[in-house]
Amino acid sequence: VTVRSRVDGQLMALHFQEGQQVKAGDLLAEIDPSQFKVALAQAQGQLAKDKATLANARRDLARYQQLAKTNLVSRQELDAQQALVRETEGTIKADEASVASAQLQLDWSRITAPVDGRVGLKQVDVGNQISSGDTTGIVVITQTHPIDLLFTLQESDIATVVQAQKAGKPLVVEAWDRTNSKKLSEGTLLSLDNQIDATTGTIKVKARFNNQDDALFPNQFV
C-alpha cells in the first residue's frame, strides 16, 4: 500500500523508521497544519455569524407572526421574513459543511498507516512540499503478518486439493528456501485460481503464513 497525502503542504515530520513494523492508525507523517487551522477558524467564524443572524431572523419572525394576527404587518412582510429564515437555515447548512470539510483537511494533515505492515524506504524528506497528486507517495507499507505466497500446482494434483477443501480439511503448505535445503515456514492453503494455464499444465495457488518470526519477506523466492 502506497501511503499518500490527501492534502498539499510542507512535510514537517516523519514518525517512522525505515523497515519498522507499524499498525493501522499509527502516525507516519505530519504536514504543516497552519493553513488548515486558519481555514477551519474562518469556517467556524462564518457559522457562528450566520447562527446569530438566524436567531435574530427567528425572533423577528415570531414578532411578525404576532403582529400579523392584528394586521399590523402585511402578509407580504410575513412571507418575506419566513423566506429569510429559510434562506439563513440553508446558509447554516452550507456553513456546517464548510466546517466539516475544513476539519477533515486538518485531520488529513496527520498521515496515518492505513494497514498493518512493514514500512519501506521513505520517498520524501522532511521540509519538502508534497501534493495529493504525488504518485510516489511518502512510503510503501507491505503486509507481512500474515503474508501470502503464490505458487503453482500441477493439474494432476488439483482433484486431491479440491476434495480436501470440500471436506473442510486445512492443507499445510511448507515454504523452503530457493536451495530447497531449509524449511522457512508453514502455512495453510487459501485458494486455487479459477483456470489452468494450458501452456504449463499448472494452476496458481495461494497460501497464507502468519510469519510472526519474519522468516518470509515480500517478493522472496521460495
C-alpha positions in Angstrom: 0.0 0.0 0.0 1.5 3.3 -1.0 0.9 5.9 1.7 0.0 9.2 0.0 -1.0 12.6 1.3 -4.6 13.8 0.8 -3.7 17.4 1.1 -0.9 19.7 -0.2 1.7 21.3 2.0 5.1 21.2 3.5 6.2 17.9 5.2 7.0 18.8 8.8 7.8 15.4 10.4 8.2 11.7 9.7 7.3 9.4 12.6 8.7 6.0 11.4 12.0 4.3 11.0 12.6 2.7 7.6 11.9 -1.1 7.8 9.9 -1.0 11.0 6.6 -2.7 11.6 3.6 -0.4 12.0 -0.1 -0.9 13.0 -3.1 0.6 11.1 -3.7 4.1 12.6 -0.1 4.7 13.6 1.0 8.3 12.9 3.5 8.2 10.0 3.9 11.9 8.9 2.7 15.4 9.5 2.1 18.2 7.1 2.3 21.8 8.2 -1.3 22.4 9.6 -1.2 26.2 9.7 -3.3 26.8 6.6 -5.8 24.2 7.6 -6.2 25.7 11.1 -6.8 29.1 9.6 -9.4 27.7 7.1 -11.2 25.9 10.0 -11.3 29.0 12.1 -12.7 31.1 9.3 -15.4 28.4 8.6 -16.3 28.3 12.3 -16.5 32.1 12.5 -18.8 32.3 9.5 -21.0 29.6 11.0 -21.2 31.5 14.3 -22.1 34.7 12.5 -24.8 33.1 10.5 -26.2 31.3 13.5 -26.6 34.8 15.2 -28.3 36.1 12.1 -30.7 33.2 12.1 -31.5 33.7 15.8 -32.4 37.4 15.0 -34.4 36.3 12.0 -36.4 33.8 14.0 -37.1 36.4 16.7 -38.3 38.8 14.1 -40.5 36.1 12.5 -42.1 35.3 15.8 -42.8 39.0 16.3 -44.2 39.4 12.8 -46.5 36.4 13.4 -48.0 38.0 16.5 -48.4 41.3 14.7 -50.0 39.6 11.7 -52.8 38.5 13.9 -53.9 42.1 14.3 -53.0 43.1 10.8 -50.1 45.3 12.0 -47.8 43.7 9.3 -48.8 42.7 5.8 -48.9 39.1 4.6 -46.2 40.1 2.2 -43.9 41.2 5.0 -44.6 38.0 6.9 -43.8 35.8 3.9 -40.6 37.7 3.3 -39.5 37.1 6.9 -40.3 33.4 6.6 -38.3 33.2 3.4 -35.4 35.0 5.1 -35.4 32.4 7.9 -35.4 29.5 5.4 -32.6 31.1 3.5 -30.5 31.6 6.6 -31.2 28.0 7.6 -29.8 26.9 4.2 -26.8 29.1 4.7 -26.1 27.5 8.0 -26.2 24.0 6.5 -23.6 25.2 3.9 -21.5 26.6 6.7 -21.7 23.4 8.7 -20.5 21.5 5.6 -17.6 24.0 5.2 -16.6 23.4 8.8 -16.7 19.7 8.4 -14.6 20.0 5.2 -12.1 22.2 6.9 -11.8 19.9 9.9 -11.3 17.0 7.5 -8.5 18.8 5.7 -6.8 19.5 9.1 -7.2 15.8 10.1 -5.6 14.8 6.9 -2.5 16.8 7.7 -1.7 14.0 10.1 -1.0 10.9 7.9 -1.6 7.5 9.5 -0.9 4.0 8.4 -3.9 2.5 6.5 -2.9 -1.1 7.2 -0.6 -3.2 9.4 2.8 -4.0 7.8 6.4 -3.2 7.3 7.3 0.3 6.0 9.9 0.5 3.2 12.3 3.4 2.4 11.0 6.9 2.7 10.1 8.5 -0.6 10.3 12.1 0.5 12.3 14.1 3.1 11.1 16.5 5.8 10.9 20.0 4.5 9.8 19.2 1.0 6.5 20.3 -0.5 4.2 17.3 -1.1 1.0 17.1 -3.1 -2.1 14.9 -3.0 -1.3 14.2 -6.7 2.1 12.7 -6.0 2.2 9.2 -7.3 5.3 8.0 -5.4 3.7 8.8 -2.1 5.6 9.1 1.2 6.3 5.4 1.9 5.1 2.0 0.9 3.7 -0.4 3.5 3.8 -4.1 2.8 1.7 -6.6 4.9 3.9 -9.3 6.4 1.8 -10.6 9.3 0.3 -12.6 7.7 2.0 -12.9 4.3 0.6 -14.7 1.3 2.6 -16.9 -1.0 1.7 -17.6 -4.6 2.9 -20.8 -6.3 1.8 -23.3 -9.0 0.3 -26.8 -8.7 0.3 -29.5 -11.3 -3.2 -30.1 -12.7 -3.0 -33.7 -11.8 -3.0 -32.7 -8.1 -6.0 -30.4 -8.3 -8.6 -33.0 -7.6 -6.9 -34.0 -4.4 -6.7 -30.4 -3.2 -10.4 -29.7 -4.1 -11.6 -32.8 -2.3 -9.7 -31.8 0.9 -11.1 -28.3 0.7 -14.7 -29.6 0.3 -14.1 -31.8 3.3 -13.0 -28.8 5.3 -9.5 -30.1 5.9 -6.8 -27.5 6.2 -3.9 -28.2 3.8 -0.5 -27.4 5.2 1.9 -25.7 2.9 5.6 -25.6 3.6 7.9 -22.8 2.3 11.5 -23.8 1.7 14.5 -21.6 0.6 15.5 -21.5 -3.0 18.1 -24.2 -2.5 15.4 -26.5 -1.0 17.6 -27.2 1.9 15.9 -25.2 4.7 12.3 -25.0 5.7 11.4 -21.4 6.3 7.8 -21.6 7.5 4.5 -23.5 7.5 1.2 -22.1 6.4 -2.2 -23.2 5.1 -3.6 -23.2 1.6 -6.2 -20.5 0.9 -7.4 -20.9 -2.6 -7.0 -22.0 -6.2 -7.2 -19.9 -9.3 -10.2 -20.4 -11.5 -8.4 -21.7 -14.5 -5.4 -23.9 -15.6 -2.5 -22.5 -17.6 -2.8 -24.6 -20.7 0.9 -23.9 -21.7 2.3 -25.3 -18.4 -0.4 -27.6 -17.2 -0.4 -25.8 -13.8 -2.8 -23.7 -11.7 -2.0 -20.8 -9.5 -2.4 -21.4 -5.7 -2.4 -19.0 -2.8 -1.2 -20.0 0.7 -1.0 -17.9 3.9 1.6 -17.8 6.6 1.4 -16.0 9.9 5.1 -15.1 9.6 5.4 -13.8 13.1 9.1 -14.7 13.0 9.6 -12.7 9.8 11.1 -15.8 8.1 9.3 -14.7 4.8 9.9 -11.5 3.0 7.8 -9.7 0.3 8.9 -10.9 -3.2 11.2 -13.5 -1.7 11.8 -16.5 -4.0 11.0 -19.8 -2.1 
